Amino acid sequence: MLKQQLNLKLSQKLSPQQIQLMKLIQLPTQAFEQRLKQEMEENPALEGGKEDNEEYEEEFGTDDYQDEDQGNETIEADINVDEYLSDDEIPNYRLQANNYSADDEDRQVPYASGTSFTQYLRTQLSTLRLNESEEEIAEFLVGSVDESGYIRRSIQDIVDDLAFTQNVYTDEETVEKVLKYVHELDPAGVGARNLQECLLIQLNRKEQTRAVSLATDILEKSFDQFSKKHYQKLLSKHDISEEELRNAIDVIEHLNPKPGGAYAGNTRAVEHVIPDFTIKIVDGELELSLNGRNAPEMHVSKDYSEMLKGYKESKEKSRAQKDAVMFIKQKLDAAKWFIEAIKQRQTTLFITMSSIMNYQKEFFLTGDERNLRPMILKDIADEIDMDVSTVSRVANSKYVDTPYGTRLIKDFFSESMKNDQGEDVSTKEIKKILEMTIEDENKRKPLTDEKLAKMLKEKGYPIARRTVAKYREQLDIPVARLRKEI
């Protein structure tokens, strides 16, 4: 049985303007400039540069839009208010051709074209003396090289693929033979199937000194012990002195484990970070400034305002004129709102960053990460009386230029832990002290996680061994055994 009933419900809903403002706040400087450019292209009533805004709403009241034939019914009733308030309510895909994703939209930025790594290798194949069959195999092998310079497939898989995809029937012995030719290509080590082979290929191209010969011998016969840094076993097995082993290790450490990354002609896009804020120390005090590109001069088009005045002064008003003037008013309102949104964005960014700067004043004055105070989003949100989501939007995508380098703002946020005095200290402070302790250790006898936990406890930071291990991994520092040096 179907029933109809009325329900009263109280709900909170963001207006299109609020949603648009949140999106503007989240944008970093470069993306904001693109958004600004887009808005100016879409709204001819919005112009850049300085000019006095005319209060067209005061001079031109809504009574002037009355249609004399329809009494109190205005032309505004024909307007879709939601679309009028915000263009952002229309999904982006409805405004674009084809299926471009957001990542494809940076088409205005020109990147220099160049030869790819694979093309670079294929060009070198022409210098080798290969028959037709070997050339096809070599082409396939070069096409199987990944961006690090390795062929991470078995010879049997390559033989099968050649038969199925290239209609080339061969055997493992022939592929192995052609692979040796590929190993002669530059950069040295390219086409290797594993790290051991990659390093040996590079050593074979070096002048065969005592250190190079010993390094080759170690990699061929004792690669496992070398990778695990079992130096005593290496000394005993190869019957060498510590000095000889040290020289051999120095040779190996200067080899390139990723030869593909050494290719100078690669065309990877380079990321350019434009700081949204700048913090300077002036006479011992911190001075914050917002990047000028975040504060553009905008004004409402005078031509459009003049059109409204012209309509007001005209004696005969046709329906077409009234429709046109309503369109003009919409564009003027949208332009005026966008200018106001830019100002709100500037204010929000500056207030939020000022609060973060003052909260972390000791760090910005010294640059010492040990002076970073524990700080979470709510701390700043409570201080500036804004929502946590607003602070998050500012912190997650913005950069600040400090006397100690350009930093992502969210890096200044961290959880807190209690020290032995019962004071709250930042986890970043503990990580910094852990890093410094490891740097100062005796590399012949590196400190285990248990010993590091004990040393931190002596310094006033009582943390567990498993916490030390977690922080060490976050700092990308290997375990004690792999930090050992001779």
C-alpha positions as CSV (number, residue, x, y, z in Angstrom):
1,M,0.0,0.0,0.0
2,L,1.4,3.4,-1.1
3,K,1.3,6.3,1.3
4,Q,2.1,10.0,1.0
5,Q,3.3,12.0,3.9
6,L,5.0,15.3,4.7
7,N,8.2,15.4,6.6
8,L,9.9,18.5,8.0
9,K,13.7,18.3,7.9
10,L,16.4,20.9,8.8
11,S,19.6,20.6,6.8
12,Q,22.6,22.7,6.1
13,K,23.7,23.1,2.5
14,L,26.6,25.1,1.0
15,S,25.7,27.7,-1.5
16,P,27.3,27.5,-5.0
17,Q,29.3,30.6,-4.1
18,Q,30.7,29.0,-0.9
19,I,31.7,25.9,-2.9
20,Q,33.4,28.1,-5.4
21,L,35.3,30.0,-2.7
22,M,36.5,26.8,-1.1
23,K,37.8,25.7,-4.5
24,L,39.6,29.0,-4.9
25,I,41.2,28.7,-1.5
26,Q,42.5,25.3,-2.3
27,L,44.3,26.3,-5.5
28,P,48.0,27.0,-5.4
29,T,49.4,30.1,-7.2
30,Q,49.9,28.6,-10.7
31,A,46.5,26.9,-10.7
32,F,44.8,30.1,-9.3
33,E,46.3,32.1,-12.2
34,Q,44.8,29.6,-14.7
35,R,41.4,29.8,-12.9
36,L,41.6,33.6,-13.1
37,K,42.4,33.5,-16.8
38,Q,39.5,31.1,-17.4
39,E,37.0,33.3,-15.5
40,M,38.1,36.4,-17.5
41,E,37.7,34.5,-20.8
42,E,34.2,33.3,-19.8
43,N,33.0,36.6,-18.3
44,P,33.6,39.6,-20.5
45,A,32.3,41.9,-17.6
46,L,35.5,41.0,-15.6
47,E,38.7,42.9,-16.5
48,G,42.2,43.1,-15.1
49,G,43.9,46.2,-13.9
50,K,42.9,49.2,-11.7
51,E,39.6,51.0,-12.2
52,D,36.9,52.4,-10.0
53,N,34.0,50.0,-9.5
54,E,30.7,51.6,-10.3
55,E,27.8,50.7,-8.0
56,Y,25.5,49.9,-10.8
57,E,23.0,48.2,-8.5
58,E,22.3,51.4,-6.7
59,E,21.8,53.4,-9.9
60,F,19.8,50.7,-11.6
61,G,17.2,49.1,-9.3
62,T,15.3,46.0,-10.0
63,D,12.1,48.1,-10.7
64,D,13.7,49.0,-14.1
65,Y,13.5,45.4,-15.1
66,Q,9.7,45.3,-14.8
67,D,7.8,44.1,-17.9
68,E,4.9,46.6,-18.3
69,D,2.7,43.9,-20.0
70,Q,3.2,41.4,-17.2
71,G,2.6,43.6,-14.1
72,N,4.8,42.5,-11.2
73,E,6.3,39.5,-13.0
74,T,9.9,40.3,-13.8
75,I,12.2,39.0,-16.5
76,E,14.4,37.6,-13.7
77,A,11.8,34.9,-13.2
78,D,13.0,33.4,-16.5
79,I,16.5,33.0,-15.2
80,N,17.9,29.7,-13.8
81,V,19.2,31.1,-10.5
82,D,21.5,28.2,-9.8
83,E,23.3,28.5,-13.1
84,Y,23.4,32.3,-12.7
85,L,25.1,32.1,-9.3
86,S,27.9,29.8,-10.2
87,D,29.3,28.4,-13.5
88,D,31.1,25.7,-11.4
89,E,27.8,23.8,-11.0
90,I,28.2,22.7,-14.6
91,P,30.5,19.6,-14.6
92,N,33.8,20.2,-16.3
93,Y,33.2,17.3,-18.8
94,R,30.3,19.1,-20.2
95,L,32.5,22.1,-21.1
96,Q,35.3,20.1,-22.8
97,A,35.8,18.2,-26.0
98,N,36.7,14.5,-25.9
99,N,37.6,12.7,-22.7
100,Y,40.4,14.8,-21.3
101,S,41.2,14.3,-17.6
102,A,42.2,17.1,-15.2
103,D,45.9,16.1,-15.8
104,D,45.6,16.8,-19.5
105,E,44.4,20.4,-19.0
106,D,47.9,21.9,-18.6
107,R,48.2,22.2,-22.4
108,Q,49.3,25.8,-22.3
109,V,52.7,24.9,-20.8
110,P,55.1,24.1,-23.6
111,Y,57.6,21.3,-23.0
112,A,60.6,20.7,-25.2
113,S,60.3,17.5,-27.2
114,G,63.2,15.2,-27.5
115,T,64.4,11.7,-28.2
116,S,63.0,9.1,-25.8
117,F,65.3,6.6,-24.0
118,T,64.1,3.7,-26.2
119,Q,64.6,5.8,-29.4
120,Y,68.1,6.7,-28.2
121,L,69.0,3.0,-27.8
122,R,67.5,2.0,-31.1
123,T,69.6,4.7,-32.8
124,Q,72.7,3.0,-31.4
125,L,71.7,-0.4,-32.9
126,S,72.6,0.9,-36.4
127,T,76.2,1.0,-35.3
128,L,76.3,-2.8,-34.6
129,R,76.9,-5.4,-37.3
130,L,73.8,-7.6,-37.1
131,N,72.0,-9.8,-39.6
132,E,68.3,-9.3,-40.2
133,S,67.1,-11.8,-37.6
134,E,69.5,-10.5,-35.0
135,E,68.4,-7.0,-35.7
136,E,64.8,-7.9,-35.1
137,I,65.7,-9.6,-31.8
138,A,67.8,-6.6,-30.7
139,E,64.9,-4.2,-31.5
140,F,62.7,-6.3,-29.3
141,L,65.2,-6.4,-26.5
142,V,65.7,-2.6,-26.6
143,G,61.9,-2.2,-26.5
144,S,61.8,-4.4,-23.3
145,V,64.2,-2.1,-21.5
146,D,62.4,-0.2,-18.7
147,E,63.0,3.4,-17.6
148,S,65.7,2.2,-15.1
149,G,67.6,0.5,-17.9
150,Y,66.8,-3.1,-17.0
151,I,65.2,-6.0,-18.9
152,R,63.2,-7.6,-16.1
153,R,62.1,-10.7,-18.1
154,S,63.5,-14.2,-18.5
155,I,65.1,-15.2,-21.8
156,Q,62.5,-17.9,-22.2
157,D,59.7,-15.4,-22.0
158,I,61.4,-13.2,-24.6
159,V,61.8,-16.2,-26.9
160,D,58.1,-17.0,-26.6
161,D,57.0,-13.4,-27.1
162,L,59.2,-13.1,-30.2
163,A,57.5,-16.1,-31.7
164,F,53.9,-15.0,-30.8
165,T,54.1,-11.2,-31.4
166,Q,56.9,-10.7,-33.9
167,N,56.7,-14.1,-35.8
168,V,60.5,-14.5,-35.1
169,Y,61.4,-18.1,-34.2
170,T,64.7,-18.3,-32.3
171,D,66.3,-20.0,-29.3
172,E,67.6,-18.9,-25.9
173,E,71.2,-19.2,-27.1
174,T,70.7,-16.7,-29.9
175,V,68.8,-14.2,-27.7
176,E,71.7,-14.4,-25.1
177,K,74.2,-13.7,-27.9
178,V,72.2,-10.6,-29.1
179,L,71.8,-9.5,-25.5
180,K,75.6,-9.2,-25.3
181,Y,75.4,-6.7,-28.1
182,V,72.7,-4.7,-26.3
183,H,75.0,-4.6,-23.3
184,E,77.5,-2.7,-25.4
185,L,75.1,0.2,-25.8
186,D,75.3,3.4,-23.8
187,P,74.7,4.2,-20.9
188,A,76.9,1.4,-19.5
189,G,74.8,-1.2,-17.7
190,V,71.8,-0.9,-19.9
191,G,69.9,-4.2,-20.7
192,A,71.0,-5.9,-17.5
193,R,68.6,-8.4,-16.0
194,N,69.5,-7.7,-12.4
195,L,71.7,-5.4,-10.3
196,Q,74.6,-7.8,-10.2
197,E,74.8,-8.0,-14.0
198,C,74.3,-4.2,-14.3
199,L,77.3,-3.5,-12.0
200,L,79.5,-6.1,-13.7
201,I,78.9,-4.6,-17.1
202,Q,80.0,-1.2,-15.9
203,L,83.1,-2.7,-14.2
204,N,84.1,-4.5,-17.4
205,R,84.3,-1.1,-19.2
206,K,86.6,0.4,-16.6
207,E,90.4,0.3,-16.7
208,Q,91.3,-2.9,-15.0
209,T,93.2,-1.7,-11.9
210,R,93.7,-3.8,-8.7
211,A,90.6,-2.2,-7.1
212,V,88.4,-2.8,-10.2
213,S,89.5,-6.4,-10.5
214,L,88.8,-7.1,-6.9
215,A,85.4,-5.4,-7.1
216,T,84.6,-7.6,-10.1
217,D,85.7,-10.7,-8.2
218,I,83.6,-9.7,-5.2
219,L,80.5,-9.1,-7.3
220,E,80.9,-12.3,-9.2
221,K,81.6,-14.6,-6.3
222,S,80.3,-12.9,-3.1
223,F,77.4,-10.6,-4.2
224,D,75.1,-11.9,-1.5
225,Q,77.7,-11.2,1.3
226,F,78.5,-7.8,-0.2
227,S,74.8,-6.7,-0.4
228,K,74.4,-7.7,3.2
229,K,77.6,-6.0,4.2
230,H,79.2,-9.1,5.8
231,Y,82.7,-7.5,5.6
232,Q,84.5,-10.0,7.8
233,K,83.4,-12.9,5.5
234,L,84.6,-11.0,2.5
235,L,88.0,-10.3,4.1
236,S,88.4,-14.0,4.9
237,K,87.0,-15.4,1.6
238,H,89.1,-13.2,-0.7
239,D,92.1,-13.0,1.6
240,I,92.5,-9.2,1.4
241,S,93.2,-6.3,3.8
242,E,90.7,-3.8,5.0
243,E,92.3,-1.1,2.9
244,E,91.9,-3.3,-0.3
245,L,88.3,-4.0,0.5
246,R,87.6,-0.3,1.2
247,N,89.1,0.6,-2.2
248,A,87.0,-2.1,-4.0
249,I,83.8,-0.9,-2.2
250,D,84.6,2.7,-3.2
251,V,84.7,1.6,-6.9
252,I,81.4,-0.2,-6.6
253,E,79.7,2.7,-4.8
254,H,80.6,5.0,-7.8
255,L,78.7,2.8,-10.3
256,N,75.2,3.6,-11.4
257,P,72.5,1.1,-10.2
258,K,69.9,2.7,-12.5
259,P,71.7,3.4,-15.9
260,G,68.4,4.5,-17.5
261,G,68.2,7.5,-15.1
262,A,71.5,8.8,-16.5
263,Y,70.1,9.3,-20.0
264,A,70.5,13.1,-20.5
265,G,67.9,13.2,-23.3
266,N,64.9,12.1,-21.3
267,T,62.0,14.5,-21.5
268,R,60.3,14.1,-18.1
269,A,58.3,17.1,-17.1
270,V,60.1,19.2,-14.4
271,E,58.0,20.5,-11.6
272,H,58.4,24.1,-10.7
273,V,57.3,25.1,-7.2
274,I,56.1,28.7,-6.9
275,P,55.9,29.7,-3.2
276,D,52.5,31.1,-2.2
277,F,54.0,32.9,0.8
278,T,57.4,34.4,1.8
279,I,58.7,34.6,5.3
280,K,61.7,36.9,6.0
281,I,63.5,37.8,9.2
282,V,63.7,41.6,9.5
283,D,65.4,43.0,12.6
284,G,64.9,39.8,14.5
285,E,61.2,39.7,13.7
286,L,59.3,37.5,11.2
287,E,57.7,39.2,8.2
288,L,55.1,37.4,6.1
289,S,54.0,38.4,2.6
290,L,51.6,36.8,0.1
291,N,52.9,36.1,-3.4
292,G,51.7,39.1,-5.5
293,R,50.4,36.8,-8.1
294,N,47.7,35.8,-5.6
295,A,46.5,39.4,-5.3
296,P,45.6,40.5,-8.9
297,E,44.0,43.9,-9.6
298,M,40.5,43.2,-10.9
299,H,37.5,45.4,-11.8
300,V,34.1,45.3,-13.4
301,S,33.9,46.3,-17.0
302,K,33.0,50.0,-17.5
303,D,31.5,49.2,-20.9
304,Y,29.0,46.8,-19.4
305,S,28.0,49.3,-16.8
306,E,27.5,51.9,-19.5
307,M,25.2,49.5,-21.3
308,L,23.0,49.4,-18.2
309,K,23.0,53.2,-18.1
310,G,22.1,53.4,-21.8
311,Y,19.1,51.1,-21.2
312,K,17.9,53.1,-18.3
313,E,18.0,56.3,-20.3
314,S,16.3,54.9,-23.4
315,K,12.6,55.7,-23.6
316,E,11.4,52.7,-25.6
317,K,12.4,49.3,-24.1
318,S,11.8,46.3,-26.3
319,R,11.7,42.7,-25.0
320,A,15.0,41.9,-26.7
321,Q,16.6,44.9,-25.0
322,K,15.3,43.7,-21.6
323,D,16.6,40.2,-22.2
324,A,20.0,41.6,-23.2
325,V,20.2,43.8,-20.1
326,M,19.3,40.9,-17.8
327,F,22.3,39.0,-19.3
328,I,24.5,42.0,-18.7
329,K,23.4,42.2,-15.1
330,Q,24.1,38.6,-14.5
331,K,27.6,38.9,-15.9
332,L,28.2,42.1,-13.8
333,D,26.9,40.3,-10.6
334,A,29.2,37.3,-11.4
335,A,32.2,39.6,-11.9
336,K,31.5,41.5,-8.7
337,W,31.2,38.3,-6.8
338,F,34.4,36.8,-8.2
339,I,36.3,39.9,-7.3
340,E,35.0,39.6,-3.7
341,A,35.9,35.9,-3.6
342,I,39.5,36.7,-4.6
343,K,39.7,39.2,-1.7
344,Q,38.3,36.6,0.7
345,R,40.8,34.1,-0.6
346,Q,43.7,36.5,0.0
347,T,42.4,37.2,3.5
348,T,41.9,33.6,4.4
349,L,45.4,32.6,3.1
350,F,47.1,35.4,4.9
351,I,45.3,34.9,8.3
352,T,45.9,31.1,8.2
353,M,49.6,31.4,7.3
354,S,50.1,34.2,9.9
355,S,48.7,31.9,12.6
356,I,51.0,29.0,11.5
357,M,54.0,31.4,11.4
358,N,53.4,32.7,14.9
359,Y,52.7,29.2,16.2
360,Q,56.0,28.0,14.9
361,K,57.9,31.2,15.5
362,E,60.9,29.5,17.1
363,F,61.4,27.3,14.1
364,F,61.2,30.1,11.5
365,L,63.7,32.2,13.5
366,T,66.2,29.4,13.8
367,G,65.5,26.8,11.1
368,D,66.1,24.1,13.6
369,E,63.5,21.3,13.3
370,R,64.0,20.5,16.9
371,N,62.2,23.8,17.6
372,L,59.0,22.7,15.8
373,R,56.1,22.6,18.1
374,P,53.5,19.8,17.9
375,M,50.7,21.3,15.8
376,I,47.5,19.9,14.3
377,L,44.9,21.5,12.0
378,K,42.5,22.0,14.9
379,D,45.1,24.2,16.8
380,I,45.2,26.7,13.9
381,A,41.4,26.4,13.1
382,D,40.6,27.3,16.8
383,E,43.0,30.2,16.8
384,I,41.6,31.9,13.7
385,D,38.0,30.8,14.2
386,M,37.7,28.9,10.9
387,D,36.8,25.4,10.0
388,V,39.4,22.6,10.0
389,S,38.7,21.9,6.4
390,T,39.6,25.5,5.4
391,V,43.0,25.2,7.2
392,S,43.5,21.8,5.5
393,R,42.9,23.4,2.1
394,V,45.5,26.0,2.8
395,A,48.1,23.6,4.2
396,N,47.9,20.7,1.7
397,S,48.7,22.5,-1.5
398,K,50.6,25.7,-0.6
399,Y,54.3,26.4,-0.3
400,V,56.2,28.9,1.8
401,D,59.6,30.4,1.0
402,T,61.6,30.6,4.2
403,P,65.2,31.6,4.9
404,Y,65.9,27.9,5.1
405,G,64.3,26.8,1.8
406,T,60.9,26.4,0.3
407,R,58.7,24.1,2.3
408,L,55.2,22.6,1.9
409,I,53.0,24.1,4.7
410,K,51.6,20.8,5.8
411,D,55.1,19.7,6.8
412,F,54.9,22.0,9.8
413,F,52.1,19.9,11.2
414,S,52.9,17.0,13.4
415,E,51.5,14.9,16.3
416,S,52.8,15.3,19.8
417,M,54.5,13.0,22.4
418,K,55.3,13.5,26.0
419,N,59.0,13.8,27.0
420,D,60.3,12.7,30.5
421,Q,59.3,16.2,31.8
422,G,55.7,15.6,30.8
423,E,55.9,18.3,28.1
424,D,54.4,17.9,24.6
425,V,57.1,17.6,22.0
426,S,56.7,17.3,18.2
427,T,57.3,13.9,16.6
428,K,59.3,15.8,14.0
429,E,61.7,16.9,16.8
430,I,62.2,13.3,17.9
431,K,62.8,12.3,14.3
432,K,65.4,15.0,13.9
433,I,67.2,13.9,17.1
434,L,67.1,10.3,15.9
435,E,68.6,11.3,12.6
436,M,71.4,13.2,14.2
437,T,72.1,10.3,16.6
438,I,72.4,7.9,13.7
439,E,74.7,10.4,11.8
440,D,77.0,10.6,14.8
441,E,77.2,6.8,15.4
442,N,80.4,4.7,14.8
443,K,79.7,3.3,11.3
444,R,81.9,0.3,12.1
445,K,79.4,-0.6,14.8
446,P,76.1,1.0,14.0
447,L,73.5,1.3,16.7
448,T,70.6,-1.1,16.7
449,D,67.0,0.1,17.2
450,E,67.1,-1.1,20.8
451,K,70.3,0.9,21.5
452,L,68.8,4.0,19.7
453,A,65.7,3.8,21.9
454,K,67.9,3.6,25.0
455,M,69.9,6.7,23.9
456,L,66.7,8.7,23.1
457,K,65.4,7.8,26.5
458,E,68.6,9.1,28.1
459,K,68.0,12.4,26.1
460,G,64.6,12.7,27.6
461,Y,62.4,11.0,24.9
462,P,61.1,7.7,26.3
463,I,59.9,5.9,23.1
464,A,59.7,2.2,22.4
465,R,62.0,0.3,20.1
466,R,59.2,-0.4,17.6
467,T,58.5,3.4,17.5
468,V,62.2,4.0,16.7
469,A,62.0,1.5,13.9
470,K,58.9,3.2,12.5
471,Y,60.5,6.7,12.6
472,R,63.7,5.3,11.1
473,E,61.8,3.8,8.1
474,Q,59.9,7.1,7.7
475,L,63.3,8.8,7.5
476,D,64.4,6.2,4.9
477,I,67.3,5.0,7.0
478,P,68.3,1.3,6.7
479,V,68.7,-1.1,9.6
480,A,72.0,-1.1,11.6
481,R,73.5,-4.0,9.6
482,L,73.2,-2.1,6.3
483,R,74.6,1.1,7.7
484,K,77.9,-0.7,8.5
485,E,81.1,0.7,6.9
486,I,84.6,-0.5,7.0
